[in-house]
Amino acid sequence: MGQFGTEFCDQFSVARFENDTWSAAALQPLKPLQIHPAAHVFHYASSCFEGFKAYRWEDGGARIYRLSDHVARMQKSAASLRLPIPDAKMLAAMVVELVAAHVDDIPEPPGSLYLRPTLIGTLENIGAAAAPSSEATLFVLASPVGDYFASGAPTLKLLVEDQRARSTEQLGSTKTGGNYAAALGPTLQAKEQYGVDQVLFCPNGDVQETGAANFLLISDNEVITKPLDSTFLHGMTRDSILKLAGDLGYEVTERNFTVTELLELVKTYEAALSGTAACLSSVGTLVYRGEEIKVGDGGAGPNVEKLRKALQDVQYGLAPDTYGWLTEIA
Ligand SMILES: Cc1ncc(COP(=O)(O)O)c(C=O)c1O
């Protein structure tokens, strides 16, 4: 399998919004889209997307993880960008139809089928900087992927950035391309300068998230993470881990904490990134103001491994789906 996100199923699902209505979605051969150069998305970044996975189980069927929650997050992103909001049933049906047609393309666990609904504003008007796109195209791509961070992979190294933000207060919880564009420069700079994997954005000392994952601190009996607010993306993996951690007897503490506290906490807590691609991955090293700080002994944390396994067991059908997170594809 190629690099994450570079291989695709040979079909995708497409729907159009025009004249205040959505067209019926259709599964079609994967091909380039024809889009007018004046389309709103090219000029004013009216786009949002989702990312989640379908797993193939030993029974030969597929299960989509937290489909309705990802659809709801997409609707929230669309609303915040004033894009036409996809109908929840329509978008879920597009995903289900696509997965059902490609169950045989899903790699065995720990591989999966990564799903990428994307919504773009296609209004042909380069004078619409302060106007919403009243036309849009919605499509869903499917990409067979392997294990992004294989178990036993080296732990992650993060630069602690205590000045710059990843996003803005109004778009932090919107899954829109501009946020990734904003994080790219600082991330590349940090990789070059410090050899880190990611930047942990902590504007004015407030520990938020990295470019594409949420951040958690975990001890033998507690999980600490930032409470939901508009400044960062509300990860489904974060939410899943918090629920499973509670079931396993951990105290779940959603509270704000500063970089100063973080540096103190990593003396006794494990640190991890959570996200669809990374699942739950141990952070071994922080770099702050040019100094390297080890999290524990710098290795993978046993509590991170335990919680990651608890989540993967649900995803792979090895533990009961007590929260109804899985959508079965016959
Ligand atoms: C900025 C950002 N934060 C957090 C996450 C984790 O979200 P989720 O667990 O829903 O994949 C992602 C990935 O989607 C992300 O891009």
The ligand as a Gaussian input file, in Angstrom:
#p B3LYP/6-31G(d) Opt

LIG

0 1
 C       -6.760000      19.705000      13.953000
 C       -7.227000      18.353000      14.335000
 N       -7.421000      18.100000      15.640000
 C       -7.861000      16.901000      16.052000
 C       -8.109000      15.880000      15.152000
 C       -8.625000      14.560000      15.650000
 O       -9.965000      14.407000      15.300000
 P      -10.593000      12.966000      15.133000
 O      -10.284000      12.216000      16.380000
 O      -12.053000      13.201000      14.949000
 O       -9.947000      12.350000      13.936000
 C       -7.906000      16.096000      13.786000
 C       -8.132000      15.026000      12.810000
 O       -9.159000      14.938000      12.244000
 C       -7.457000      17.369000      13.363000
 O       -7.250000      17.626000      12.065000

